[in-house]
Amino acid sequence: MQEIRPENETRENKIKRLAMRSMRRGTKEMDLILMRFADARLSGMTDDQLAHYDDLLSENDQDLYKWISGQDAAPSEFSGLISEIAAQEPAK
């Protein structure tokens, strides 16, 4: 059986993998934040947007939380995506 590498992934499998990575993080806060975003947005993203989100998921949870909560500025390559995720969060 041939192993499926990420570059050979079907769109459906990529969305499932990213959804799983979104809800199986290292912290409960990021599980909840990214799970909501993934449920609402992944299926409507382009392939390039999915690849960019995949890259974002490689960042550590402490940094992601600081970026999304506005405690620290997100790196420029992720600032747009971080803004989209933060905008989806309920007001506190």
Secondary structure, 3 states (H helix, E strand, C coil): CCCCCHHHCCHHHHHHHHHHHHHCCCCHHHHHHHHHHHHHHHHHCCHHHHHHHHHHCCCCHHHHHHHHHCCCCCCCCCHHHHHHHHHHCCCC
